[in-house]
Amino acid sequence: MRRTHFPFAPALLLTGALVLSGCATTGTERGAGAPGSAGSSASADTPDGAETNAEAPSVEAAPEGEPQVEIVDTSPGGPKEQDALWAGLEEAAAGNGIAYLDVHLRSAAASADTGTVPLTPDTPDSVTVTVPEDGLDDSASPWYRITGTFSVEQIAESAFVLETQSTEIDADLELSGPSTEERCTAEGANEDIMGAAERLAEDPGAHEELRSEWGSSPEVWWGIQLTAGSLRSSDGNFAGDFLSTACADYL
């Protein structure tokens, strides 16, 4: 805003069909009514036949400090068009500057010398997000989880700085389901996980449905997204080793 055992067989990883154009969800709106109605007007007949203009009620902005953008996903990195984190942060920065995040990502290096941690997903052409330590779980490095409500400042086209407003996690938005270990060690894991990647490669519009299904195992969902992108860019000829990376701890 988604199961036998590894390693994946090379033949499976290097085959699979598919065409797709990357699409990323950027989060959901909270607080405001449907956009587009403010400022519109319609005419109605009065009893004496005269016309009067009836203005539609204006859409109220979310209160200051209330996130209008919610980003609950795993970032695959890469261009904004395929990364819900990047797209959502840009949306927040252009809006009221507040976003709720529950985002996983994989980053090769980070430093916390100043109380903040700059993170850049491993994938080329990725966004850089500077995160306060109190909003970051780095216990599974190189996998990181950013949680909380933040003010969002865009300091460059692909760089954002977050400032913590609240570290509270919204339980209603947390994704439930099998863990990465359960996904990677389940019977038929190869076929199920690869099948999800192939589906996403064929149909980018399935991102939200697949996120809901697989997002509780963020490493696997990361691998599914990147495998789908590799299949897409190679016309189905190359899947990469992302799924093996995602399940490396359970091979």
VMD Tcl script that draws the C-alpha trace (Angstrom):
set ca {
  {0.00 0.00 0.00}
  {1.57 -11.75 -0.49}
  {5.84 -21.11 0.45}
  {9.84 -27.53 -0.12}
  {12.54 -25.74 0.33}
  {15.33 -23.61 -0.96}
  {17.63 -23.04 -2.73}
  {15.53 -22.24 -5.74}
  {16.28 -24.45 -8.70}
  {18.33 -22.52 -11.32}
  {15.93 -23.56 -14.04}
  {13.06 -22.03 -12.11}
  {14.88 -18.80 -11.46}
  {15.92 -18.33 -15.04}
  {12.59 -19.05 -16.63}
  {9.21 -17.48 -16.56}
  {7.35 -15.38 -18.88}
  {6.46 -11.83 -18.73}
  {6.00 -8.29 -19.40}
  {5.23 -5.52 -17.05}
  {5.56 -1.92 -16.40}
  {6.48 -1.01 -12.81}
  {3.80 0.43 -10.62}
  {4.02 1.35 -6.97}
  {1.39 2.11 -4.44}
  {2.06 5.28 -2.55}
  {-0.07 4.85 0.53}
  {-3.65 5.74 1.39}
  {-5.21 9.04 2.24}
  {-6.49 9.58 5.77}
  {-8.71 12.32 7.17}
  {-9.83 14.26 4.07}
  {-12.82 13.59 1.87}
  {-12.62 12.64 -1.77}
  {-10.47 15.09 -3.73}
  {-11.80 17.00 -6.67}
  {-15.08 18.25 -5.23}
  {-13.88 21.56 -3.81}
  {-14.79 24.62 -5.86}
  {-17.31 22.87 -8.11}
  {-20.81 24.26 -8.39}
  {-24.23 23.21 -9.67}
  {-27.40 25.16 -10.44}
  {-30.78 24.36 -8.91}
  {-34.25 25.75 -9.58}
  {-35.86 27.84 -6.86}
  {-39.62 27.74 -6.37}
  {-40.09 30.98 -8.35}
  {-38.03 29.70 -11.25}
  {-34.88 31.67 -10.50}
  {-31.55 29.89 -10.52}
  {-29.15 29.83 -7.61}
  {-25.66 28.40 -7.39}
  {-25.10 25.65 -4.83}
  {-21.46 25.21 -3.99}
  {-20.21 21.76 -3.02}
  {-18.69 21.71 0.46}
  {-14.96 22.26 0.39}
  {-12.64 19.44 1.37}
  {-10.95 20.17 4.65}
  {-7.24 19.55 4.95}
  {-6.10 17.08 7.58}
  {-5.22 18.73 10.90}
  {-1.61 19.76 11.31}
  {0.41 16.76 12.44}
  {-2.13 14.25 11.12}
  {-0.64 12.08 8.35}
  {-2.42 12.29 5.03}
  {-0.09 9.66 3.52}
  {0.37 6.15 4.92}
  {3.17 4.02 3.49}
  {2.95 0.41 4.65}
  {5.06 -1.68 2.30}
  {8.50 -3.12 1.58}
  {10.67 -0.93 -0.60}
  {12.32 -2.76 -3.52}
  {14.40 0.35 -4.18}
  {14.95 1.59 -7.69}
  {13.10 4.38 -9.50}
  {10.17 6.25 -7.95}
  {7.75 4.54 -10.34}
  {8.40 1.16 -8.71}
  {8.99 2.22 -5.10}
  {6.08 2.98 -2.77}
  {8.48 4.56 -0.26}
  {9.88 7.14 -2.67}
  {6.52 7.94 -4.25}
  {4.81 8.22 -0.87}
  {7.44 10.50 0.62}
  {7.22 12.80 -2.38}
  {3.45 12.91 -2.02}
  {3.76 13.75 1.67}
  {6.36 16.46 1.08}
  {4.08 18.07 -1.50}
  {1.11 17.87 0.89}
  {1.06 18.67 4.59}
  {4.54 17.25 5.12}
  {3.44 14.43 7.43}
  {3.51 10.68 6.70}
  {2.94 7.48 8.63}
  {5.51 4.81 7.73}
  {5.79 1.10 8.38}
  {8.36 0.30 5.73}
  {10.98 -2.42 5.35}
  {14.02 -2.02 3.11}
  {17.41 -3.59 2.48}
  {20.46 -1.31 2.65}
  {24.14 -2.22 2.51}
  {25.43 0.43 4.89}
  {24.25 2.90 7.47}
  {25.81 5.20 10.05}
  {24.21 6.51 13.24}
  {26.95 8.89 14.42}
  {24.62 11.89 14.51}
  {21.47 10.22 15.86}
  {20.08 9.81 12.37}
  {20.64 7.03 9.86}
  {20.83 7.62 6.10}
  {19.44 4.61 4.26}
  {19.59 3.90 0.54}
  {18.11 0.65 -0.77}
  {20.62 -1.65 -2.47}
  {18.90 -1.38 -5.85}
  {20.48 1.14 -8.25}
  {18.81 4.54 -8.71}
  {17.16 4.41 -5.29}
  {15.91 7.09 -2.93}
  {17.92 8.08 0.17}
  {16.00 8.52 3.42}
  {17.59 9.96 6.56}
  {15.76 8.43 9.52}
  {15.94 9.30 13.25}
  {17.24 6.39 15.30}
  {14.08 6.28 17.39}
  {12.05 5.44 14.29}
  {14.34 2.68 13.05}
  {14.74 -1.00 13.87}
  {18.18 -2.13 12.67}
  {18.29 -5.42 14.61}
  {18.16 -7.47 11.40}
  {20.68 -5.43 9.39}
  {20.98 -5.25 6.36}
  {17.19 -5.37 6.63}
  {15.72 -2.25 8.24}
  {12.24 -1.29 9.40}
  {11.09 2.34 9.64}
  {8.02 2.91 11.82}
  {6.22 5.96 13.12}
  {4.72 9.26 12.07}
  {7.24 11.70 10.62}
  {7.51 15.15 9.19}
  {8.96 14.82 5.70}
  {11.37 17.25 4.08}
  {12.54 16.74 0.51}
  {16.10 18.06 0.19}
  {16.86 16.78 -3.31}
  {15.05 14.94 -6.08}
  {15.89 11.57 -4.53}
  {16.63 12.53 -0.92}
  {14.33 13.02 2.06}
  {14.88 13.77 5.73}
  {12.44 12.52 8.36}
  {11.79 13.98 11.80}
  {9.89 11.89 14.33}
  {6.46 13.09 15.39}
  {5.39 9.84 17.05}
  {6.88 6.35 17.35}
  {3.48 4.74 17.88}
  {2.67 1.87 15.51}
  {-0.85 1.74 14.11}
  {-1.91 -1.86 14.78}
  {-4.82 -1.52 12.36}
  {-2.37 -1.03 9.48}
  {0.06 -3.81 10.39}
  {0.11 -6.70 7.92}
  {-0.66 -10.13 9.33}
  {0.23 -13.51 7.86}
  {3.12 -15.98 7.60}
  {6.62 -14.82 8.51}
  {9.57 -14.96 6.13}
  {10.76 -18.19 7.76}
  {7.35 -19.77 7.34}
  {7.14 -18.68 3.71}
  {10.65 -19.88 2.87}
  {10.33 -23.29 4.52}
  {6.75 -24.11 3.55}
  {5.96 -27.01 1.27}
  {5.81 -25.76 -2.29}
  {7.68 -22.55 -1.41}
  {9.51 -22.38 -4.76}
  {6.37 -22.60 -6.81}
  {4.25 -20.30 -4.67}
  {6.79 -17.50 -4.32}
  {7.90 -17.65 -7.94}
  {4.26 -17.72 -8.99}
  {3.62 -14.48 -7.12}
  {6.61 -12.85 -8.84}
  {5.40 -13.98 -12.25}
  {1.93 -12.67 -11.55}
  {3.29 -9.26 -10.53}
  {5.43 -9.23 -13.68}
  {2.39 -9.87 -15.82}
  {0.05 -7.57 -13.92}
  {1.53 -4.58 -12.04}
  {-1.99 -3.67 -10.97}
  {-1.89 -6.70 -8.65}
  {0.65 -4.95 -6.40}
  {-1.81 -4.05 -3.65}
  {-3.41 -7.49 -3.54}
  {0.00 -9.18 -3.45}
  {1.28 -6.74 -0.83}
  {-1.66 -7.66 1.39}
  {-0.90 -11.36 0.92}
  {2.90 -11.33 1.16}
  {3.80 -8.17 3.09}
  {3.94 -9.95 6.46}
  {7.13 -11.63 5.18}
  {8.94 -8.45 4.06}
  {12.13 -10.11 2.80}
  {10.10 -12.42 0.55}
  {7.91 -9.54 -0.66}
  {11.10 -7.62 -1.45}
  {12.33 -10.59 -3.50}
  {9.01 -10.95 -5.30}
  {9.01 -7.32 -6.39}
  {12.60 -7.36 -7.65}
  {12.15 -10.72 -9.38}
  {9.09 -9.35 -11.15}
  {11.10 -6.34 -12.30}
  {13.89 -8.56 -13.60}
  {11.45 -10.75 -15.51}
  {9.83 -7.68 -16.96}
  {13.03 -6.04 -18.13}
  {14.34 -9.27 -19.67}
  {11.10 -10.29 -21.40}
  {10.82 -13.20 -19.02}
  {14.31 -14.60 -19.64}
  {16.00 -13.78 -16.32}
  {14.66 -13.77 -12.78}
  {17.80 -12.96 -10.83}
  {18.69 -14.40 -7.41}
  {16.54 -12.08 -5.27}
  {14.36 -14.87 -3.91}
  {17.40 -16.85 -2.79}
  {18.68 -13.70 -1.07}
  {15.34 -13.22 0.65}
  {15.37 -16.76 2.03}
  {19.13 -17.02 2.64}
  {18.76 -17.45 6.41}
  {16.54 -20.50 5.94}
  {18.26 -22.41 3.15}
}
mol new
graphics top color blue
foreach p $ca { graphics top sphere $p radius 0.5 }
foreach p [lrange $ca 0 end-1] q [lrange $ca 1 end] { graphics top cylinder $p $q radius 0.2 }
display resetview
